[in-house]
Amino acid sequence: MDVILREHVDNLGKRGEIVKVADGYARNYLLPRKLALPATDGNRKHVERERRIVEARESQEKGAAEAVAARLSAVDITIARRVGETEQLYGSVTASDIADYLKEKGFELDRRKLILPEPIKVIGDHHVPLKLHREVTVPLKVHVVKEGAARASAVKESAAAEGAGAPPAQAE
């Protein structure tokens, strides 16, 4: 039986393709799950119309993902963690931690889009790919630092900012 696929089906074909399958497979699996349509002239026209709509939406999503990727490429992610005497992290930096940091910076992202096979357990610089779209992946720069070192640099920055803008304190 010839059917037109409405969705991508593993080991069978992509959306919009006409494939030949066994009658039982089409009748009992593909058609009831709305994964395919019988290959008739009317259905071919319908699928062609759907394909054009999906392509337009896909190009809009890709454009939006590229815009977000451009903004994200400029972001340096610095995450502070407690560290033992041997520079070993207590715990680790996970995709959720990175997603939370990005959320604080104004980026709404799903943590499952971060491609982090294992949590980061070492201090240093790491590159974590973020898959925003099927065709758009942006590498994120993640800096894992000691918790005390991050606090010290933040205190120095805030002290320098206060010292520059505040009048000098008078001694009594």
C-alpha positions in Angstrom: 0.0 0.0 0.0 1.3 3.5 -0.9 1.0 6.1 1.9 2.1 9.7 2.3 3.9 10.4 5.5 2.6 13.3 7.6 5.4 13.1 10.1 9.0 11.8 10.1 8.9 8.0 10.9 12.2 6.3 11.9 13.5 3.8 9.4 10.7 4.6 7.0 10.9 8.2 5.6 10.5 11.9 6.1 7.4 14.1 6.1 5.8 14.4 2.7 7.4 11.3 1.2 5.4 8.6 -0.6 6.4 5.2 0.7 5.2 1.7 0.0 4.4 -0.3 3.2 2.6 -3.4 4.1 -1.2 -3.1 4.3 -1.4 -4.2 7.9 1.4 -1.7 9.0 -0.5 1.1 7.3 -3.9 0.1 8.5 -3.0 -0.8 12.1 -0.1 1.6 12.9 0.4 4.6 10.5 -3.2 5.6 9.7 -4.7 5.4 13.2 -1.8 7.4 14.7 -2.2 10.0 11.9 1.4 9.5 10.8 0.4 8.8 7.2 -2.5 9.3 4.7 -3.4 7.0 1.8 -1.7 8.1 -1.4 -4.6 9.6 -3.3 -4.6 12.7 -5.5 -6.6 14.8 -3.0 -4.3 13.8 -0.1 -1.2 14.7 -2.2 -2.5 18.2 -2.8 -3.4 18.5 0.9 0.1 17.4 2.0 1.7 19.8 -0.4 -0.3 22.7 1.1 0.7 21.6 4.6 4.3 21.3 3.5 4.4 24.9 2.3 2.9 26.1 5.6 5.4 24.1 7.6 8.3 25.4 5.6 7.3 29.0 6.2 6.9 28.4 9.9 10.2 26.5 10.0 12.1 29.4 8.4 10.6 31.8 10.9 11.6 29.6 13.8 15.1 29.2 12.3 15.4 33.0 12.0 14.4 33.5 15.6 16.8 30.8 16.8 19.7 32.5 14.8 18.8 35.8 16.5 18.9 34.3 19.9 22.2 32.4 19.0 23.8 35.8 18.1 22.8 37.2 21.5 23.9 34.1 23.3 27.3 33.9 21.6 28.3 37.2 23.5 27.4 35.8 26.9 30.1 34.4 29.2 28.6 32.1 31.9 30.5 32.1 35.2 29.3 29.7 37.8 30.9 29.5 41.3 31.0 26.3 43.2 32.6 25.1 46.5 35.9 23.4 45.9 38.0 21.0 48.0 41.7 21.2 48.7 42.5 19.2 45.6 40.5 21.6 43.3 37.8 19.0 43.1 34.2 20.3 43.0 31.7 19.5 45.7 28.8 18.5 43.5 28.8 19.5 39.8 27.5 22.0 37.3 24.5 20.6 35.5 22.4 21.7 32.5 19.8 23.0 35.0 22.4 25.3 36.6 23.4 26.7 33.3 19.7 27.2 32.3 19.0 29.0 35.6 22.0 31.3 35.0 20.7 32.1 31.5 17.2 32.7 32.9 18.7 35.3 35.3 20.3 37.0 32.3 16.9 37.2 30.5 17.1 34.1 28.2 14.1 31.7 28.5 15.6 28.3 27.4 14.7 24.7 28.1 17.5 22.9 29.9 17.1 19.9 27.6 18.4 21.9 24.7 21.8 22.1 26.4 23.9 19.2 25.1 25.7 18.2 28.3 26.2 14.4 28.4 27.7 14.5 31.9 27.7 17.2 34.5 30.8 19.4 34.7 32.9 18.3 37.7 36.2 20.2 37.1 37.1 23.9 37.5 38.0 25.7 34.3 36.5 26.8 31.0 34.1 24.5 29.2 32.2 24.7 25.9 28.7 23.5 26.1 26.6 23.3 22.8 23.1 24.6 22.9 20.8 23.3 20.2 18.2 26.1 19.6 16.8 24.6 16.4 17.4 21.5 14.3 19.9 23.5 12.2 21.1 26.1 14.8 23.6 25.2 17.5 25.5 27.7 19.5 28.5 26.9 21.7 28.3 28.5 25.2 31.4 29.4 27.2 31.0 28.2 30.7 33.6 29.2 33.3 33.5 27.2 36.6 35.3 29.0 39.3 35.9 28.6 43.1 33.1 30.0 45.2 35.5 32.2 47.2 37.3 33.6 44.2 34.0 34.7 42.6 33.0 36.4 45.8 36.3 38.2 46.1 36.2 39.5 42.6 32.6 40.6 43.0 33.4 42.4 46.3 36.4 44.2 44.6 34.2 45.2 41.7 31.4 46.6 44.0 34.0 48.3 46.2 35.6 50.0 43.1 32.2 51.1 41.9 31.3 52.6 45.3 34.7 54.2 45.7 34.4 55.9 42.3 30.9 57.3 42.8 30.8 58.0 46.6 32.4 61.0 48.3 35.5 60.1 50.5 34.6 59.1 54.0 35.8 61.5 56.7 37.7 60.2 59.7 36.5 61.4 63.1 
